[in-house]
Amino acid sequence: MRIFVEKLKVDKVSACLCAVALATAVFAPQSAMSSGNEISGEASARFLGRAGAGRAADPETALSASYNPAQYSALPGLNLSVSAGYIAPEGDADITTAFGSDGRDDFYENGPIAAFALSYQANETFTFGLSVGPSFGLTVDHGSDFSASPLVTRVDMKTFAITPAVSVALTDELSFGVAPIAEIAIFDYRSAVAGVGVIDRDYDPSLAFGAVFGLRYEPTPTTNLGLMARLSPDHEFEGKITSGFSGSSDYDHDAPNIVELGLRQEVPGIATLFAGVAWYGWSVVDETEIEEPDSPLGDVVAPRDWDDGWRFSVGVERDLTSRLTGRFGVSYSTNFIDEDRRVPDVPYDRQIRLGLGLSYAVTDATGVHIGYEYADLGDGDTDLSAADYGGLAVNGAHHSSAHVLGVEVSRRF
């Protein structure tokens, strides 16, 4: 009998792995834009409904637990989560350069998001997990007639990460988790210069590696604390210029490391409270340099000098009926780009998010979660000096926002 049960568990794991692999191929994420340009937190519909509050301390589904791999230990048995969402960013800008003034809107591209996660508790000590989905992404398209086109007409970054994980229960209250990251990134960058035309670069996909580390501490049955640290992959893109002129083009992309502390506090009979504080190491983005030795214009060099950023969030969940749960959350992210470094390809300012969501327990083992988030990404001024940006001074202002909708299905076997 024991052999039969163990074989059944293995068959379930194999079937889930095959389903995740197939779904990944079908629903690979396209373009998206969010916190800075981080979208890993928006992959879970539960997170959306709380504006990401308490992300590091939420072990309710395999997908929410995957944000902090130590939380996998709180999930018994075999668990599978599948999530699909859509980001609809909006932006408008008024820019003035030596080439004229521009009013631009709708320069972001909408895009889908999909993510999957699986966890399996092998015994009282070890739980294994696997998640697949996006981590960072951004698409901005100003068009070739943009007055700041020598800086940028279009920039597009798509990423897709596969993250296996192991969570180790050190005691009944304390768990440790580690998850290596294998991330594929696709990058597209275009500019336009009078007398040369549109300069289009064709880069090869980049594979880079990172890791996520996590701690989970449950001092009481109603309190869950989570600490997550992400070492983000840094990508090296190699490619060639396919229009305007010919030659090679190489670009190194640095992503911020992230440290986040989360709290989940249940108040029996009333509600469950969530809170989080996160640090983003955006100061790693010191300069953008695209090496183009064959270019008659020289290398593309843009100082960034970004600051580190912080994100603060609070949220609440409350049972509305025996099977229906509602949630709400709000978050605030600090501005990490000064106006003399705010280039039109990344026009971010301070960010405020509001989230609403519902969960419905179809059965005791199956849940459906819906989340919506509105992100006000702020009004950011731009004041770029000609000396810093290749002889082109840029002045103006941007406003950006986004609507994000997600649906997640979770199943415990």
The 8 nearest C-alpha neighbors of each residue, nearest first, counted from 0:
[[1, 3, 2, 4, 5, 6, 7, 8],
 [2, 0, 4, 3, 5, 6, 7, 8],
 [3, 1, 5, 0, 4, 6, 7, 8],
 [2, 4, 6, 0, 1, 5, 7, 8],
 [5, 3, 7, 1, 6, 2, 0, 8],
 [6, 4, 8, 2, 7, 3, 1, 9],
 [5, 7, 9, 3, 8, 4, 2, 10],
 [6, 8, 4, 10, 5, 9, 3, 11],
 [9, 7, 11, 5, 6, 10, 12, 4],
 [8, 10, 12, 6, 11, 7, 13, 5],
 [11, 9, 7, 13, 8, 12, 14, 6],
 [12, 10, 14, 8, 9, 13, 15, 7],
 [11, 13, 9, 15, 10, 14, 16, 8],
 [14, 12, 10, 16, 11, 15, 9, 17],
 [13, 15, 11, 17, 12, 16, 10, 18],
 [16, 14, 18, 12, 17, 13, 19, 11],
 [15, 17, 13, 19, 18, 14, 12, 20],
 [18, 16, 20, 14, 15, 19, 21, 13],
 [19, 17, 15, 21, 16, 20, 22, 14],
 [18, 20, 22, 16, 17, 21, 23, 15],
 [21, 19, 17, 23, 18, 22, 16, 24],
 [22, 20, 18, 24, 23, 19, 17, 25],
 [23, 21, 25, 19, 24, 20, 26, 18],
 [24, 22, 20, 26, 21, 27, 25, 19],
 [23, 25, 21, 22, 27, 26, 20, 19],
 [24, 26, 22, 23, 27, 21, 20, 28],
 [25, 27, 23, 24, 22, 113, 28, 112],
 [28, 26, 23, 24, 25, 113, 29, 132],
 [29, 27, 112, 113, 111, 26, 133, 30],
 [28, 30, 110, 111, 157, 27, 31, 112],
 [31, 29, 110, 157, 136, 137, 138, 28],
 [32, 30, 137, 136, 110, 86, 109, 138],
 [33, 31, 137, 36, 136, 38, 88, 37],
 [32, 34, 36, 37, 38, 35, 31, 401],
 [35, 33, 37, 36, 38, 32, 350, 332],
 [36, 34, 37, 33, 347, 32, 345, 335],
 [35, 37, 33, 34, 32, 136, 135, 137],
 [36, 38, 135, 34, 33, 35, 134, 39],
 [37, 39, 134, 41, 135, 40, 33, 36],
 [38, 40, 134, 41, 42, 133, 37, 135],
 [41, 39, 38, 42, 51, 43, 46, 37],
 [40, 42, 38, 39, 43, 47, 46, 44],
 [41, 43, 39, 40, 114, 44, 113, 112],
 [44, 42, 46, 45, 41, 63, 62, 82],
 [45, 43, 370, 405, 47, 46, 406, 407],
 [46, 44, 43, 48, 47, 370, 368, 49],
 [47, 45, 51, 43, 44, 49, 48, 50],
 [48, 46, 370, 44, 50, 49, 45, 372],
 [47, 49, 356, 355, 370, 354, 45, 46],
 [328, 48, 50, 327, 354, 51, 314, 46],
 [51, 49, 354, 47, 328, 329, 353, 52],
 [50, 52, 46, 49, 54, 47, 53, 40],
 [53, 51, 312, 313, 274, 314, 49, 275],
 [52, 54, 261, 274, 275, 273, 262, 56],
 [55, 53, 56, 52, 51, 57, 261, 46],
 [54, 56, 261, 225, 67, 53, 57, 226],
 [57, 55, 225, 261, 53, 54, 262, 224],
 [56, 58, 59, 54, 64, 63, 55, 53],
 [59, 57, 64, 70, 60, 63, 73, 56],
 [58, 60, 57, 63, 64, 61, 74, 73],
 [61, 59, 63, 62, 58, 64, 409, 80],
 [60, 62, 64, 116, 80, 63, 117, 79],
 [63, 61, 116, 65, 60, 64, 80, 43],
 [62, 64, 60, 65, 61, 66, 57, 58],
 [65, 63, 58, 70, 61, 62, 66, 71],
 [64, 66, 68, 62, 67, 63, 61, 130],
 [67, 65, 64, 63, 68, 55, 54, 62],
 [66, 68, 65, 55, 213, 227, 69, 64],
 [69, 67, 176, 65, 70, 71, 213, 177],
 [68, 70, 176, 175, 213, 166, 214, 71],
 [71, 69, 64, 72, 58, 68, 73, 67],
 [70, 72, 73, 69, 74, 64, 68, 166],
 [73, 71, 70, 74, 126, 166, 69, 168],
 [72, 74, 71, 70, 58, 75, 59, 69],
 [73, 75, 72, 71, 58, 76, 120, 59],
 [76, 74, 120, 73, 77, 72, 119, 78],
 [77, 75, 120, 119, 78, 412, 74, 411],
 [76, 78, 119, 412, 118, 411, 120, 75],
 [79, 77, 411, 118, 117, 410, 61, 412],
 [78, 80, 117, 410, 409, 116, 61, 411],
 [81, 79, 409, 116, 62, 61, 408, 115],
 [82, 80, 115, 408, 407, 114, 409, 116],
 [81, 83, 407, 114, 406, 113, 115, 43],
 [84, 82, 113, 406, 405, 112, 407, 114],
 [85, 83, 405, 112, 404, 111, 406, 113],
 [84, 86, 111, 404, 112, 403, 110, 405],
 [85, 87, 403, 110, 109, 402, 31, 88],
 [86, 88, 109, 402, 401, 403, 85, 89],
 [89, 87, 401, 400, 107, 402, 86, 109],
 [90, 88, 400, 105, 399, 401, 107, 87],
 [91, 89, 399, 105, 104, 398, 106, 400],
 [90, 92, 104, 103, 398, 397, 105, 399],
 [91, 93, 397, 103, 396, 102, 94, 104],
 [94, 92, 102, 395, 396, 101, 103, 397],
 [93, 95, 395, 101, 100, 394, 92, 102],
 [94, 96, 100, 394, 99, 393, 395, 101],
 [97, 95, 393, 98, 99, 392, 146, 100],
 [96, 98, 99, 95, 391, 392, 146, 393],
 [99, 97, 96, 146, 100, 147, 95, 145],
 [98, 100, 96, 97, 95, 146, 101, 94],
 [101, 99, 95, 94, 96, 146, 102, 98],
 [102, 100, 94, 93, 103, 146, 95, 99],
 [101, 103, 93, 92, 94, 104, 100, 91],
 [102, 104, 92, 91, 101, 93, 106, 105],
 [105, 103, 91, 90, 106, 92, 102, 89],
 [104, 106, 90, 107, 89, 91, 103, 108],
 [105, 107, 140, 141, 104, 139, 90, 108],
 [108, 106, 139, 105, 138, 88, 140, 89],
 [107, 109, 138, 110, 139, 106, 88, 30],
 [110, 108, 87, 86, 88, 31, 107, 30],
 [109, 111, 30, 31, 86, 29, 85, 108],
 [112, 110, 85, 84, 29, 28, 86, 113],
 [113, 111, 84, 28, 85, 83, 42, 110],
 [114, 112, 83, 82, 28, 26, 132, 84],
 [113, 115, 132, 82, 131, 42, 81, 83],
 [116, 114, 81, 131, 130, 80, 82, 19],
 [115, 117, 130, 62, 80, 61, 129, 79],
 [116, 118, 79, 129, 128, 78, 61, 130],
 [119, 117, 128, 78, 127, 77, 61, 129],
 [120, 118, 77, 127, 126, 76, 121, 128],
 [121, 119, 126, 76, 122, 75, 125, 127],
 [120, 122, 126, 125, 119, 123, 127, 76],
 [123, 121, 124, 120, 125, 126, 76, 119],
 [122, 124, 125, 168, 121, 120, 126, 72],
 [125, 123, 168, 122, 167, 126, 169, 121],
 [124, 126, 167, 122, 121, 166, 123, 120],
 [127, 125, 120, 166, 119, 121, 72, 165],
 [128, 126, 165, 119, 118, 164, 166, 120],
 [129, 127, 118, 164, 117, 163, 165, 119],
 [128, 130, 163, 117, 116, 162, 164, 118],
 [131, 129, 116, 162, 115, 161, 163, 117],
 [132, 130, 161, 115, 114, 160, 162, 116],
 [131, 133, 114, 159, 160, 113, 115, 134],
 [134, 132, 159, 158, 39, 160, 135, 28],
 [133, 135, 39, 38, 37, 158, 159, 160],
 [136, 134, 37, 38, 36, 158, 133, 39],
 [137, 135, 157, 156, 31, 36, 32, 30],
 [136, 138, 32, 31, 156, 155, 36, 30],
 [137, 139, 155, 108, 154, 107, 30, 156],
 [140, 138, 107, 154, 153, 106, 344, 155],
 [139, 141, 153, 106, 142, 152, 107, 154],
 [142, 140, 152, 106, 145, 153, 139, 143],
 [141, 143, 152, 144, 145, 140, 153, 148],
 [142, 144, 152, 145, 191, 148, 197, 141],
 [145, 143, 142, 146, 148, 141, 152, 191],
 [146, 144, 148, 147, 143, 142, 141, 152],
 [145, 147, 148, 98, 99, 96, 144, 101],
 [148, 146, 145, 149, 150, 96, 151, 393],
 [147, 149, 151, 145, 152, 191, 150, 190],
 [150, 148, 191, 192, 190, 147, 151, 152],
 [151, 149, 148, 147, 190, 152, 191, 388],
 [152, 150, 190, 148, 153, 149, 189, 147],
 [151, 153, 190, 141, 148, 142, 143, 189],
 [154, 152, 140, 189, 139, 151, 188, 141],
 [153, 155, 188, 139, 187, 138, 189, 140],
 [154, 156, 138, 187, 186, 137, 139, 188],
 [155, 157, 186, 136, 137, 185, 138, 187],
 [158, 156, 136, 185, 184, 30, 29, 186],
 [159, 157, 184, 133, 183, 135, 134, 136],
 [158, 160, 133, 183, 132, 182, 184, 134],
 [161, 159, 182, 132, 181, 131, 133, 162],
 [160, 162, 131, 181, 180, 130, 182, 163],
 [161, 163, 180, 130, 129, 179, 178, 131],
 [164, 162, 129, 178, 128, 179, 130, 161],
 [165, 163, 178, 128, 177, 127, 129, 68],
 [164, 166, 127, 176, 177, 126, 128, 178],
 [165, 167, 176, 69, 126, 175, 72, 125],
 [168, 166, 125, 175, 124, 174, 169, 176],
 [167, 169, 174, 124, 170, 173, 72, 175],
 [168, 170, 174, 173, 167, 171, 175, 124],
 [171, 169, 173, 172, 168, 174, 124, 167],
 [170, 172, 173, 168, 169, 174, 217, 123],
 [171, 173, 217, 170, 216, 218, 174, 215],
 [172, 174, 216, 170, 169, 215, 171, 168],
 [175, 173, 168, 215, 169, 167, 69, 214],
 [174, 176, 214, 69, 167, 166, 213, 215],
 [177, 175, 69, 166, 68, 213, 165, 212],
 [176, 178, 212, 164, 211, 165, 68, 213],
 [177, 179, 164, 211, 210, 163, 162, 180],
 [180, 178, 210, 162, 209, 211, 163, 177],
 [181, 179, 162, 209, 210, 208, 161, 182],
 [182, 180, 208, 161, 160, 207, 162, 179],
 [183, 181, 160, 207, 159, 206, 180, 208],
 [182, 184, 206, 159, 158, 205, 160, 207],
 [183, 185, 158, 205, 157, 204, 159, 182],
 [186, 184, 204, 157, 156, 158, 205, 183],
 [185, 187, 156, 155, 202, 184, 157, 188],
 [186, 188, 155, 154, 200, 156, 201, 202],
 [189, 187, 154, 153, 200, 155, 199, 186],
 [190, 188, 199, 153, 152, 198, 151, 200],
 [189, 191, 151, 152, 198, 149, 148, 197],
 [190, 192, 197, 149, 148, 196, 198, 143],
 [193, 191, 149, 196, 195, 194, 197, 148],
 [194, 192, 195, 196, 191, 149, 197, 148],
 [193, 195, 196, 192, 243, 191, 197, 198],
 [196, 194, 192, 243, 193, 197, 191, 244],
 [197, 195, 191, 192, 243, 193, 194, 198],
 [196, 198, 191, 243, 190, 199, 242, 192],
 [197, 199, 243, 242, 190, 191, 189, 196],
 [200, 198, 189, 242, 241, 240, 197, 188],
 [199, 201, 240, 239, 241, 188, 202, 189],
 [200, 202, 238, 239, 240, 241, 199, 187],
 [203, 201, 238, 237, 236, 200, 186, 204],
 [202, 204, 238, 237, 205, 236, 201, 185],
 [205, 203, 185, 184, 202, 183, 206, 236],
 [204, 206, 184, 183, 236, 234, 235, 203],
 [207, 205, 183, 182, 184, 204, 234, 208],
 [208, 206, 232, 182, 234, 181, 233, 205],
 [209, 207, 181, 232, 180, 182, 206, 210],
 [208, 210, 232, 180, 231, 230, 179, 181],
 [209, 211, 179, 180, 230, 178, 229, 212],
 [212, 210, 229, 178, 228, 177, 230, 179],
 [213, 211, 177, 228, 176, 227, 229, 178],
 [212, 214, 227, 176, 69, 67, 226, 68],
 [215, 213, 175, 226, 69, 225, 174, 176],
 [214, 216, 225, 174, 69, 173, 224, 70],
 [215, 217, 173, 224, 172, 223, 218, 225],
 [216, 218, 223, 172, 219, 222, 224, 173],
 [219, 217, 172, 216, 222, 220, 223, 221],
 [218, 220, 222, 221, 217, 223, 172, 216],
 [221, 219, 222, 217, 218, 223, 265, 172],
 [222, 220, 265, 219, 264, 223, 266, 217],
 [223, 221, 264, 219, 217, 220, 263, 218],
 [222, 224, 217, 263, 262, 216, 56, 264],
 [225, 223, 262, 216, 56, 215, 261, 217],
 [226, 224, 56, 215, 55, 261, 214, 260],
 [225, 227, 260, 214, 213, 259, 55, 261],
 [228, 226, 213, 259, 67, 258, 212, 55],
 [227, 229, 258, 212, 257, 211, 213, 259],
 [230, 228, 211, 257, 256, 231, 210, 258],
 [229, 231, 256, 210, 209, 211, 232, 228],
 [230, 232, 209, 256, 229, 254, 255, 233],
 [231, 233, 209, 208, 207, 234, 230, 254],
 [234, 232, 253, 252, 254, 207, 231, 235],
 [233, 235, 252, 207, 251, 205, 236, 232],
 [236, 234, 251, 250, 252, 205, 237, 233],
 [237, 235, 250, 249, 205, 251, 202, 234],
 [238, 236, 249, 202, 203, 248, 250, 235],
 [239, 237, 202, 248, 201, 203, 247, 249],
 [238, 240, 247, 248, 201, 246, 200, 241],
 [239, 241, 200, 245, 246, 199, 242, 247],
 [240, 242, 199, 200, 245, 239, 201, 244],
 [243, 241, 198, 199, 244, 240, 197, 245],
 [242, 244, 198, 195, 196, 197, 245, 241],
 [245, 243, 242, 240, 246, 241, 198, 294],
 [244, 246, 240, 241, 242, 243, 239, 247],
 [247, 245, 293, 240, 239, 248, 294, 291],
 [246, 248, 239, 291, 238, 240, 249, 293],
 [247, 249, 291, 239, 238, 290, 237, 240],
 [250, 248, 237, 290, 236, 289, 238, 247],
 [249, 251, 289, 236, 235, 252, 288, 290],
 [252, 250, 235, 234, 236, 253, 249, 233],
 [251, 253, 234, 233, 235, 250, 254, 236],
 [254, 252, 233, 284, 251, 283, 234, 255],
 [253, 255, 231, 233, 252, 256, 232, 283],
 [256, 254, 280, 281, 279, 231, 283, 257],
 [255, 257, 230, 280, 231, 229, 279, 254],
 [258, 256, 279, 229, 228, 278, 280, 255],
 [259, 257, 228, 278, 277, 227, 229, 279],
 [260, 258, 277, 227, 276, 226, 278, 228],
 [261, 259, 226, 276, 275, 225, 55, 277],
 [260, 262, 275, 53, 55, 56, 225, 224],
 [263, 261, 224, 274, 53, 273, 56, 223],
 [262, 264, 273, 223, 56, 272, 222, 53],
 [265, 263, 222, 272, 271, 221, 262, 273],
 [264, 266, 271, 221, 267, 272, 270, 222],
 [265, 267, 270, 269, 271, 268, 264, 221],
 [268, 266, 269, 265, 270, 271, 221, 264],
 [267, 269, 266, 270, 265, 318, 317, 271],
 [268, 270, 267, 266, 317, 271, 265, 318],
 [271, 269, 317, 266, 316, 265, 272, 268],
 [270, 272, 265, 316, 264, 315, 266, 317],
 [271, 273, 315, 264, 263, 314, 265, 270],
 [274, 272, 263, 53, 314, 262, 313, 52],
 [275, 273, 313, 53, 52, 262, 312, 261],
 [274, 276, 261, 53, 312, 52, 260, 311],
 [275, 277, 311, 260, 310, 259, 312, 261],
 [278, 276, 259, 310, 258, 309, 260, 279],
 [277, 279, 309, 258, 257, 308, 259, 280],
 [280, 278, 257, 308, 281, 307, 255, 256],
 [281, 279, 255, 307, 256, 282, 283, 257],
 [280, 282, 307, 255, 283, 279, 306, 284],
 [283, 281, 306, 305, 307, 284, 280, 285],
 [284, 282, 281, 285, 280, 255, 253, 254],
 [285, 283, 282, 281, 286, 305, 253, 303],
 [284, 286, 304, 303, 283, 282, 305, 302],
 [287, 285, 302, 303, 301, 284, 288, 304],
 [286, 288, 301, 300, 302, 289, 303, 285],
 [289, 287, 300, 299, 290, 286, 301, 250],
 [288, 290, 250, 299, 249, 298, 291, 300],
 [289, 291, 298, 249, 248, 288, 292, 250],
 [290, 292, 248, 298, 294, 293, 247, 289],
 [293, 291, 294, 290, 297, 298, 247, 246],
 [294, 292, 246, 291, 295, 247, 245, 297],
 [293, 295, 296, 297, 291, 292, 246, 298],
 [296, 294, 297, 293, 292, 244, 291, 298],
 [297, 295, 294, 298, 299, 293, 291, 292],
 [298, 296, 294, 295, 291, 299, 292, 293],
 [297, 299, 290, 291, 289, 300, 292, 296],
 [300, 298, 289, 288, 297, 290, 301, 291],
 [301, 299, 288, 287, 298, 289, 302, 286],
 [300, 302, 287, 286, 388, 303, 288, 299],
 [303, 301, 286, 304, 287, 285, 300, 387],
 [302, 304, 286, 285, 305, 340, 284, 301],
 [305, 303, 285, 302, 284, 282, 286, 306],
 [306, 304, 282, 336, 303, 335, 281, 284],
 [307, 305, 282, 335, 281, 308, 336, 304],
 [306, 308, 281, 280, 282, 279, 335, 305],
 [309, 307, 279, 335, 333, 278, 306, 281],
 [310, 308, 278, 333, 332, 277, 279, 311],
 [309, 311, 332, 277, 331, 276, 333, 278],
 [312, 310, 276, 331, 330, 275, 332, 277],
 [311, 313, 330, 52, 275, 274, 329, 331],
 [314, 312, 274, 52, 273, 328, 329, 275],
 [313, 315, 328, 273, 49, 52, 327, 272],
 [314, 316, 272, 327, 326, 271, 273, 328],
 [317, 315, 326, 271, 325, 270, 272, 327],
 [316, 318, 270, 325, 324, 319, 271, 326],
 [319, 317, 324, 320, 323, 325, 321, 316],
 [318, 320, 324, 323, 317, 325, 321, 322],
 [321, 319, 323, 322, 318, 324, 317, 359],
 [320, 322, 323, 318, 319, 324, 360, 359],
 [323, 321, 360, 320, 359, 324, 361, 318],
 [322, 324, 359, 320, 319, 358, 318, 321],
 [325, 323, 318, 358, 319, 357, 317, 359],
 [324, 326, 357, 317, 316, 356, 318, 319],
 [327, 325, 316, 356, 315, 355, 48, 49],
 [328, 326, 355, 49, 354, 315, 314, 48],
 [49, 329, 327, 314, 50, 354, 313, 353],
 [328, 330, 353, 50, 352, 312, 313, 354],
 [331, 329, 312, 352, 311, 351, 50, 313],
 [330, 332, 351, 311, 310, 350, 312, 352],
 [333, 331, 310, 350, 309, 349, 351, 311],
 [332, 334, 349, 309, 308, 335, 310, 350],
 [333, 335, 349, 348, 336, 332, 308, 350],
 [334, 336, 306, 308, 305, 307, 333, 337],
 [337, 335, 305, 334, 341, 340, 306, 338],
 [338, 336, 340, 339, 341, 335, 305, 334],
 [337, 339, 381, 341, 340, 380, 382, 336],
 [340, 338, 382, 383, 337, 341, 381, 384],
 [341, 339, 338, 337, 303, 342, 336, 383],
 [340, 342, 338, 381, 346, 339, 336, 337],
 [341, 343, 344, 345, 340, 346, 381, 383],
 [344, 342, 346, 345, 341, 151, 381, 147],
 [343, 345, 342, 346, 139, 151, 154, 153],
 [346, 344, 343, 347, 342, 341, 139, 35],
 [347, 345, 343, 341, 344, 342, 397, 379],
 [348, 346, 345, 379, 376, 35, 377, 336],
 [349, 347, 334, 377, 379, 376, 378, 350],
 [348, 350, 334, 333, 377, 332, 376, 347],
 [349, 351, 376, 332, 375, 331, 377, 348],
 [352, 350, 331, 375, 330, 374, 332, 376],
 [353, 351, 374, 330, 329, 373, 50, 375],
 [352, 354, 329, 373, 372, 50, 328, 374],
 [353, 355, 372, 48, 50, 49, 328, 327],
 [356, 354, 48, 327, 371, 326, 370, 49],
 [355, 357, 48, 370, 326, 369, 325, 371],
 [356, 358, 325, 369, 324, 368, 326, 370],
 [357, 359, 368, 324, 367, 323, 369, 325],
 [358, 360, 323, 367, 322, 366, 361, 368],
 [361, 359, 366, 322, 362, 365, 363, 367],
 [360, 362, 366, 365, 359, 363, 367, 322],
 [363, 361, 365, 364, 360, 366, 322, 359],
 [362, 364, 365, 360, 361, 366, 411, 322],
 [365, 363, 411, 362, 410, 366, 412, 360],
 [366, 364, 410, 362, 361, 409, 363, 360],
 [365, 367, 360, 409, 361, 359, 408, 368],
 [366, 368, 408, 359, 358, 407, 409, 360],
 [367, 369, 358, 407, 406, 357, 44, 45],
 [370, 368, 406, 357, 356, 44, 405, 358],
 [371, 369, 356, 48, 44, 47, 405, 404],
 [370, 372, 404, 355, 48, 47, 354, 403],
 [373, 371, 354, 403, 47, 353, 402, 50],
 [374, 372, 402, 353, 352, 401, 403, 354],
 [373, 375, 352, 401, 400, 351, 376, 372],
 [376, 374, 400, 351, 377, 350, 352, 399],
 [377, 375, 350, 400, 399, 374, 348, 349],
 [376, 378, 348, 349, 375, 398, 350, 399],
 [379, 377, 398, 397, 348, 380, 396, 399],
 [378, 380, 397, 348, 396, 377, 347, 398],
 [379, 381, 396, 338, 395, 397, 382, 378],
 [382, 380, 338, 395, 394, 341, 396, 339],
 [381, 383, 394, 339, 338, 393, 384, 380],
 [384, 382, 339, 393, 392, 381, 394, 340],
 [385, 383, 392, 386, 387, 388, 382, 393],
 [384, 386, 390, 392, 391, 388, 387, 389],
 [387, 385, 384, 390, 388, 389, 391, 392],
 [388, 386, 385, 384, 389, 302, 301, 383],
 [389, 387, 385, 391, 390, 386, 301, 384],
 [388, 390, 391, 387, 385, 386, 300, 301],
 [389, 391, 385, 386, 388, 392, 387, 384],
 [392, 390, 385, 389, 388, 393, 96, 384],
 [391, 393, 385, 384, 383, 96, 390, 394],
 [394, 392, 383, 96, 382, 95, 391, 94],
 [395, 393, 382, 381, 95, 94, 383, 96],
 [394, 396, 94, 381, 93, 380, 95, 382],
 [395, 397, 380, 93, 379, 381, 92, 94],
 [398, 396, 92, 379, 378, 91, 380, 346],
 [397, 399, 378, 91, 90, 377, 379, 92],
 [398, 400, 90, 376, 89, 377, 375, 397],
 [401, 399, 375, 376, 89, 374, 88, 90],
 [400, 402, 88, 374, 87, 89, 373, 403],
 [401, 403, 373, 87, 86, 372, 88, 374],
 [404, 402, 86, 372, 371, 85, 87, 401],
 [405, 403, 371, 84, 85, 370, 372, 86],
 [404, 406, 84, 44, 370, 83, 369, 85],
 [407, 405, 369, 44, 83, 82, 368, 84],
 [406, 408, 82, 368, 44, 81, 367, 369],
 [407, 409, 367, 81, 80, 366, 368, 82],
 [410, 408, 80, 366, 365, 79, 60, 367],
 [409, 411, 365, 79, 364, 78, 80, 412],
 [410, 412, 78, 364, 77, 365, 79, 409],
 [411, 77, 78, 410, 76, 364, 79, 11]]
